[in-house]
Amino acid sequence: MIFKRQILFPVFLLLAKFVIAQGGTTIKASVDKSKILIGEPLKLTIEAYLSPESVKNFISIDSIKHFEFVDKPIIDTTDKRGGWNIKGVYTLTSFDSGQWFIPSFLLSNDAKSDSIPIEVVFSDFDPNQEYHDIKDILEVKPSKEKMKWWWFLAGGVLFLALMLLYLSRKKKPVPIAVQKAVADPYEEAMLQLEQLQKEKIEVKQYYSRLIDIFRLYVFRKKNILSLQKTTDDIVVQLRSLTIDKDQFDKLAQILWLSDFVKFAKYIPSKEDERNSLDEIRNAITTIEKTGAKTPL
């Protein structure tokens, strides 16, 4: 920040009015350079000694003509021989070319500083150098190699983003349900009868399983709605099958026997269990040999 106009010197470096003898009062001014470029800073140092007999009345000093104060002064004050030893350092600059003078500073008729000449000049100029007009600001275009590098990078990032988007949205293939092959009704019935013969289960459960195997077979093989029918209804429907009377009677007896066992009206023997399973197997085998399904 440049301090213009009205600069106040520190108290001990201003003009003074003395009412007592002024013995020993001195003031001196110096600069760090006598020639500066326009706008270049300049250090002005003022040193003064004020005797103890002096009485000071201080006033302000205007800015030095052709100069401007750049910064606040740095002041150092010490007590010396009962008086005051004061040193102030000021930073000045000038924007007026030419030779100017820093005026003398007066403390008394016998105590004043010398004026200091300062030359303010422009930067060195060679008149023989070729003249170059001021040109407009030119936009610097990136080299083609750099442009290619950026294009490859941008393309790679775009490709990676598209791949991630595609993979995130890609649906997993829906597994194809493998249809379980439908077992042949006859083979399935024979397999279940063989497993039942090997199992050791309670008699009611044994007859229930045995009749369920037969019901399921005639339903799948002959379309006879036997699963929800009573034993009497099933017997009536079985009359349409091509089975000789003796085998039909034995089959009907096994179906009714299962009802007796179910309701605890009869307790069959192991031999009854074996005979019942054999009769059901023979009936299924006979029905299998009759061929086509019986219409509902």
Rosetta blueprint (number, residue, H / E / L):
1 M L
2 I L
3 F E
4 K L
5 R L
6 Q L
7 I E
8 L L
9 F L
10 P L
11 V H
12 F H
13 L H
14 L L
15 L L
16 A L
17 K L
18 F L
19 V L
20 I L
21 A L
22 Q L
23 G L
24 G L
25 T L
26 T E
27 I E
28 K E
29 A E
30 S E
31 V E
32 D L
33 K L
34 S L
35 K E
36 I E
37 L E
38 I L
39 G L
40 E L
41 P L
42 L E
43 K E
44 L E
45 T E
46 I E
47 E E
48 A E
49 Y E
50 L E
51 S L
52 P L
53 E L
54 S L
55 V L
56 K L
57 N L
58 F L
59 I L
60 S L
61 I E
62 D L
63 S L
64 I L
65 K L
66 H L
67 F L
68 E E
69 F E
70 V L
71 D L
72 K L
73 P L
74 I E
75 I E
76 D E
77 T E
78 T E
79 D E
80 K E
81 R L
82 G L
83 G E
84 W E
85 N E
86 I E
87 K E
88 G E
89 V E
90 Y E
91 T E
92 L E
93 T E
94 S L
95 F L
96 D L
97 S L
98 G E
99 Q E
100 W E
101 F E
102 I E
103 P L
104 S L
105 F L
106 L E
107 L E
108 S E
109 N L
110 D L
111 A E
112 K E
113 S L
114 D L
115 S L
116 I E
117 P E
118 I E
119 E E
120 V E
121 V E
122 F L
123 S L
124 D L
125 F L
126 D L
127 P L
128 N L
129 Q L
130 E L
131 Y L
132 H L
133 D L
134 I L
135 K L
136 D L
137 I L
138 L L
139 E L
140 V L
141 K L
142 P L
143 S L
144 K H
145 E H
146 K H
147 M H
148 K H
149 W H
150 W H
151 W H
152 F H
153 L H
154 A H
155 G H
156 G H
157 V H
158 L H
159 F H
160 L H
161 A H
162 L H
163 M H
164 L H
165 L H
166 Y H
167 L H
168 S H
169 R H
170 K L
171 K L
172 K L
173 P L
174 V L
175 P L
176 I L
177 A L
178 V L
179 Q L
180 K L
181 A L
182 V L
183 A L
184 D L
185 P H
186 Y H
187 E H
188 E H
189 A H
190 M H
191 L H
192 Q H
193 L H
194 E H
195 Q H
196 L H
197 Q H
198 K H
199 E L
200 K L
201 I L
202 E L
203 V H
204 K H
205 Q H
206 Y H
207 Y H
208 S H
209 R H
210 L H
211 I H
212 D H
213 I H
214 F H
215 R H
216 L H
217 Y H
218 V H
219 F H
220 R H
221 K H
222 K H
223 N L
224 I L
225 L L
226 S L
227 L L
228 Q L
229 K L
230 T L
231 T H
232 D H
233 D H
234 I H
235 V H
236 V H
237 Q H
238 L H
239 R L
240 S L
241 L L
242 T L
243 I L
244 D L
245 K H
246 D H
247 Q H
248 F H
249 D H
250 K H
251 L H
252 A H
253 Q H
254 I H
255 L H
256 W H
257 L H
258 S H
259 D H
260 F H
261 V H
262 K H
263 F L
264 A L
265 K L
266 Y L
267 I L
268 P L
269 S L
270 K H
271 E H
272 D H
273 E H
274 R H
275 N H
276 S H
277 L H
278 D H
279 E H
280 I H
281 R H
282 N H
283 A H
284 I H
285 T H
286 T H
287 I H
288 E H
289 K H
290 T L
291 G L
292 A L
293 K L
294 T L
295 P L
296 L L
